[in-house]
Amino acid sequence: ISEGDVVSISGAYIKSWQGAPQLVFDENASVEQLDESMPVEQVASQISPMYKVVETGGGVDVPLEGVVIEIQRGSGLIERCPECNRALREGVCIIDGDVEGKPDLRIKAVVDDGNGAVTAIMDRSVTEKLMDTTMEEYQELADEQGNEAVEQAIMDRLIAHPVYIRGNALSDEYGGTVI
């Protein structure tokens, strides 16, 4: 198979390994090259319905569109473990215990397209770009008005607004997540 080939795959299946979906070919799988052409950009830009992300177990570089219906707790200014980079809860890492956290910024938003919903987790760079505000500016706001003011600013900007998200998706017993 070469880049740009259009193929039909049957008998393969999808499984997850370390949170990433994998297409598995075994002795039952077959691949047939089709006499069609389709620009890679066209395939990569097709918006997926959110319910399919959940049904198929996720995907890599999945484009989705929907409306933000909730900003979840753990959004805004957070602290991360300097060892494993996990978000701290009350200054404690579930892996490394009590640590001196390093500041970070993120958004955890529930995005719905009318047929399904996913949790979109946006890192600092995406959050700063989306909100047009830096982490340092949010830290100043939090120093003046508290962390709740940061969370409220994010909600005011995003709730009930359409968004385009693109990232690696996975699905588990808690639903779909796009990072």
PAVO-949200 format. One line per field, with one value per residue (C-alpha): residue number from 1; chain; residue in three letters; x, y, z. Coordinates in nm, 4 decimals, always signed. Example, Ala and Ser with C-alpha at 12.3 -4.5 7.8 and 13.67 -1.06 7.14 Angstrom:
<sites>
resi = c(1 / 2)
chain = c(A / A)
resn = c(ALA / SER)
u = c(+1.2300 / +1.3670)
v = c(-0.4500 / -0.1060)
w = c(+0.7800 / +0.7140)
</sites>
This chain:
<sites>
resi = c(1 / 2 / 3 / 4 / 5 / 6 / 7 / 8 / 9 / 10 / 11 / 12 / 13 / 14 / 15 / 16 / 17 / 18 / 19 / 20 / 21 / 22 / 23 / 24 / 25 / 26 / 27 / 28 / 29 / 30 / 31 / 32 / 33 / 34 / 35 / 36 / 37 / 38 / 39 / 40 / 41 / 42 / 43 / 44 / 45 / 46 / 47 / 48 / 49 / 50 / 51 / 52 / 53 / 54 / 55 / 56 / 57 / 58 / 59 / 60 / 61 / 62 / 63 / 64 / 65 / 66 / 67 / 68 / 69 / 70 / 71 / 72 / 73 / 74 / 75 / 76 / 77 / 78 / 79 / 80 / 81 / 82 / 83 / 84 / 85 / 86 / 87 / 88 / 89 / 90 / 91 / 92 / 93 / 94 / 95 / 96 / 97 / 98 / 99 / 100 / 101 / 102 / 103 / 104 / 105 / 106 / 107 / 108 / 109 / 110 / 111 / 112 / 113 / 114 / 115 / 116 / 117 / 118 / 119 / 120 / 121 / 122 / 123 / 124 / 125 / 126 / 127 / 128 / 129 / 130 / 131 / 132 / 133 / 134 / 135 / 136 / 137 / 138 / 139 / 140 / 141 / 142 / 143 / 144 / 145 / 146 / 147 / 148 / 149 / 150 / 151 / 152 / 153 / 154 / 155 / 156 / 157 / 158 / 159 / 160 / 161 / 162 / 163 / 164 / 165 / 166 / 167 / 168 / 169 / 170 / 171 / 172 / 173 / 174 / 175 / 176 / 177 / 178 / 179)
chain = c(A / A / A / A / A / A / A / A / A / A / A / A / A / A / A / A / A / A / A / A / A / A / A / A / A / A / A / A / A / A / A / A / A / A / A / A / A / A / A / A / A / A / A / A / A / A / A / A / A / A / A / A / A / A / A / A / A / A / A / A / A / A / A / A / A / A / A / A / A / A / A / A / A / A / A / A / A / A / A / A / A / A / A / A / A / A / A / A / A / A / A / A / A / A / A / A / A / A / A / A / A / A / A / A / A / A / A / A / A / A / A / A / A / A / A / A / A / A / A / A / A / A / A / A / A / A / A / A / A / A / A / A / A / A / A / A / A / A / A / A / A / A / A / A / A / A / A / A / A / A / A / A / A / A / A / A / A / A / A / A / A / A / A / A / A / A / A / A / A / A / A / A / A / A / A / A / A / A / A)
resn = c(ILE / SER / GLU / GLY / ASP / VAL / VAL / SER / ILE / SER / GLY / ALA / TYR / ILE / LYS / SER / TRP / GLN / GLY / ALA / PRO / GLN / LEU / VAL / PHE / ASP / GLU / ASN / ALA / SER / VAL / GLU / GLN / LEU / ASP / GLU / SER / MET / PRO / VAL / GLU / GLN / VAL / ALA / SER / GLN / ILE / SER / PRO / MET / TYR / LYS / VAL / VAL / GLU / THR / GLY / GLY / GLY / VAL / ASP / VAL / PRO / LEU / GLU / GLY / VAL / VAL / ILE / GLU / ILE / GLN / ARG / GLY / SER / GLY / LEU / ILE / GLU / ARG / CYS / PRO / GLU / CYS / ASN / ARG / ALA / LEU / ARG / GLU / GLY / VAL / CYS / ILE / ILE / ASP / GLY / ASP / VAL / GLU / GLY / LYS / PRO / ASP / LEU / ARG / ILE / LYS / ALA / VAL / VAL / ASP / ASP / GLY / ASN / GLY / ALA / VAL / THR / ALA / ILE / MET / ASP / ARG / SER / VAL / THR / GLU / LYS / LEU / MET / ASP / THR / THR / MET / GLU / GLU / TYR / GLN / GLU / LEU / ALA / ASP / GLU / GLN / GLY / ASN / GLU / ALA / VAL / GLU / GLN / ALA / ILE / MET / ASP / ARG / LEU / ILE / ALA / HIS / PRO / VAL / TYR / ILE / ARG / GLY / ASN / ALA / LEU / SER / ASP / GLU / TYR / GLY / GLY / THR / VAL / ILE)
u = c(+0.0000 / +0.1352 / +0.0293 / -0.2632 / -0.3867 / -0.7570 / -0.8179 / -1.1029 / -1.0259 / -1.2396 / -1.1949 / -0.9675 / -1.0625 / -0.9806 / -0.8384 / -0.6802 / -0.3215 / -0.2083 / -0.5092 / -0.4376 / -0.6604 / -0.4925 / -0.6183 / -0.5286 / -0.4867 / -0.4919 / -0.5389 / -0.9040 / -0.8178 / -0.7984 / -0.6934 / -0.7994 / -0.6584 / -0.9363 / -0.9128 / -1.0114 / -0.8276 / -0.8927 / -0.6661 / -0.5261 / -0.6397 / -0.9996 / -0.9924 / -0.8172 / -1.0680 / -1.3887 / -1.5682 / -1.6492 / -1.9760 / -1.8971 / -2.0940 / -1.8560 / -1.5567 / -1.7199 / -1.8362 / -1.5014 / -1.2842 / -1.1255 / -0.8817 / -0.5699 / -0.5940 / -0.9762 / -1.1560 / -1.4826 / -1.7270 / -1.9798 / -2.1027 / -1.9463 / -2.2126 / -2.0008 / -1.6666 / -1.5589 / -1.3860 / -1.0118 / -1.0236 / -0.8320 / -0.5200 / -0.3911 / -0.0685 / +0.1153 / +0.3533 / +0.7109 / +0.7885 / +0.5013 / +0.3161 / -0.0210 / -0.2577 / -0.2340 / -0.5357 / -0.4960 / -0.1176 / -0.0960 / +0.0012 / -0.1673 / +0.1673 / +0.4357 / +0.2490 / +0.3165 / +0.5125 / +0.5832 / +0.3529 / +0.4354 / +0.1663 / -0.0251 / -0.3416 / -0.5989 / -0.9613 / -1.1726 / -1.4882 / -1.7804 / -1.8523 / -2.1775 / -2.2677 / -2.6336 / -2.5644 / -2.3018 / -2.0596 / -1.6911 / -1.4706 / -1.2105 / -0.8945 / -0.7004 / -0.3446 / -0.1951 / -0.1035 / -0.4480 / -0.6199 / -0.4179 / -0.4914 / -0.8623 / -0.9081 / -0.6696 / -0.5268 / -0.1957 / -0.1468 / +0.0303 / -0.2734 / -0.4949 / -0.2578 / -0.2939 / -0.6739 / -0.6646 / -0.4423 / -0.6941 / -1.0255 / -0.9562 / -0.9364 / -1.3148 / -1.2793 / -1.0574 / -1.3070 / -1.5890 / -1.3971 / -1.3549 / -1.7249 / -1.8351 / -1.6255 / -1.7048 / -2.0418 / -2.2951 / -2.0341 / -1.9435 / -1.5883 / -1.3770 / -1.1494 / -0.8891 / -0.6843 / -0.6265 / -0.9472 / -1.0079 / -1.3148 / -1.3551 / -1.6241 / -1.6445 / -1.7149 / -1.5110 / -1.2148 / -1.0206 / -0.6812)
v = c(+0.0000 / +0.3408 / +0.6878 / +0.7980 / +0.4431 / +0.3807 / +0.0389 / -0.1735 / -0.3639 / -0.6507 / -0.9003 / -0.6691 / -0.5369 / -0.2499 / -0.2918 / -0.0537 / -0.0692 / +0.1829 / +0.3986 / +0.4194 / +0.2423 / -0.0080 / -0.1690 / -0.5379 / -0.7663 / -1.1389 / -1.4426 / -1.3410 / -0.9939 / -0.8953 / -0.5755 / -0.4859 / -0.1876 / +0.0013 / +0.1858 / +0.5160 / +0.8259 / +1.0457 / +1.3264 / +1.2624 / +1.6117 / +1.5212 / +1.2089 / +1.3848 / +1.6695 / +1.4640 / +1.5388 / +1.2239 / +1.1843 / +1.1653 / +0.8467 / +0.6714 / +0.7692 / +0.5868 / +0.2890 / +0.2290 / +0.2827 / +0.6062 / +0.7078 / +0.9049 / +1.2687 / +1.2619 / +1.5818 / +1.6614 / +1.9513 / +2.0229 / +2.2626 / +2.2994 / +2.1955 / +2.1739 / +2.2837 / +2.0136 / +2.0458 / +2.0394 / +2.3090 / +2.6336 / +2.6661 / +2.3338 / +2.1941 / +1.8972 / +1.6451 / +1.7298 / +1.3551 / +1.2029 / +1.5146 / +1.4008 / +1.6656 / +1.6970 / +1.6754 / +1.8895 / +1.8867 / +1.5082 / +1.2962 / +0.9541 / +0.8035 / +1.0110 / +1.1332 / +1.4785 / +1.6851 / +2.0492 / +2.1012 / +2.2941 / +2.5293 / +2.4487 / +2.5490 / +2.3266 / +2.2946 / +1.9821 / +2.0430 / +1.8218 / +1.8740 / +1.7463 / +1.7193 / +1.6224 / +1.2496 / +1.1964 / +1.3704 / +1.3495 / +1.5052 / +1.7259 / +1.7835 / +2.0841 / +2.1525 / +2.4890 / +2.5957 / +2.5124 / +2.6753 / +2.9958 / +3.0133 / +2.9348 / +3.1781 / +3.4436 / +3.4701 / +3.3502 / +3.1363 / +3.4275 / +3.6511 / +3.3841 / +3.3557 / +3.7317 / +3.6974 / +3.4091 / +3.6102 / +3.8979 / +3.7083 / +3.3396 / +3.0307 / +3.0354 / +3.3537 / +3.1661 / +2.8809 / +3.1337 / +3.3165 / +2.9869 / +2.9018 / +3.2484 / +3.2185 / +2.8588 / +2.7354 / +2.6966 / +2.7883 / +2.5693 / +2.4330 / +2.2337 / +1.9880 / +1.7556 / +1.5081 / +1.1541 / +0.9926 / +0.6954 / +0.5370 / +0.3439 / +0.2716 / +0.6484 / +0.7451 / +0.9176 / +1.1439 / +1.3561 / +1.4891)
w = c(+0.0000 / -0.0934 / +0.0115 / -0.2003 / -0.2721 / -0.2184 / -0.0679 / +0.0567 / +0.3774 / +0.5034 / +0.7831 / +0.9842 / +1.3258 / +1.5574 / +1.9055 / +2.1502 / +2.2739 / +2.5371 / +2.4559 / +2.0829 / +1.8309 / +1.6005 / +1.2828 / +1.3072 / +1.0053 / +1.0729 / +0.8474 / +0.7900 / +0.6600 / +0.2973 / +0.1267 / -0.2250 / -0.4115 / -0.5875 / -0.9183 / -0.7604 / -0.6578 / -0.3606 / -0.2412 / +0.1069 / +0.2099 / +0.1249 / +0.3411 / +0.6286 / +0.6335 / +0.6462 / +0.9725 / +1.1703 / +1.3598 / +1.7315 / +1.7885 / +1.5455 / +1.7607 / +2.0510 / +1.8416 / +1.6717 / +1.9777 / +1.8557 / +1.5890 / +1.5127 / +1.4003 / +1.3991 / +1.2888 / +1.4694 / +1.4910 / +1.7609 / +2.0258 / +2.3695 / +2.6205 / +2.9362 / +3.0779 / +3.3207 / +3.6560 / +3.6166 / +3.3488 / +3.3748 / +3.5870 / +3.7155 / +3.8567 / +3.7098 / +3.8604 / +3.7603 / +3.7364 / +3.5360 / +3.4126 / +3.5538 / +3.6884 / +4.0666 / +4.2942 / +4.6036 / +4.5554 / +4.5305 / +4.2299 / +4.2146 / +4.1123 / +4.2858 / +4.5973 / +4.7477 / +4.4961 / +4.4167 / +4.1189 / +3.8057 / +3.6693 / +3.3537 / +3.1694 / +3.0005 / +2.9012 / +2.9435 / +2.7407 / +2.6501 / +2.2798 / +2.1244 / +1.7557 / +1.8080 / +1.7607 / +2.0277 / +2.2568 / +2.3438 / +2.6060 / +2.4389 / +2.6408 / +2.5173 / +2.6293 / +2.7189 / +2.3656 / +2.2259 / +2.5254 / +2.4931 / +2.1197 / +2.1606 / +2.4485 / +2.3116 / +2.6636 / +2.8066 / +3.1137 / +3.2789 / +3.2223 / +3.3764 / +3.6726 / +3.7300 / +3.7106 / +3.9590 / +4.1966 / +4.1874 / +4.1794 / +4.2451 / +4.0230 / +3.9814 / +3.7741 / +3.5270 / +3.4981 / +3.4516 / +3.1764 / +2.9908 / +3.0316 / +2.9199 / +2.6041 / +2.5043 / +2.6359 / +2.3510 / +2.0882 / +1.7908 / +1.7769 / +1.5363 / +1.7135 / +1.5745 / +1.7716 / +1.8802 / +2.0021 / +2.2249 / +2.3671 / +2.6901 / +2.9484 / +3.0202 / +2.6581 / +2.3900 / +2.4566 / +2.2074 / +2.3066)
</sites>
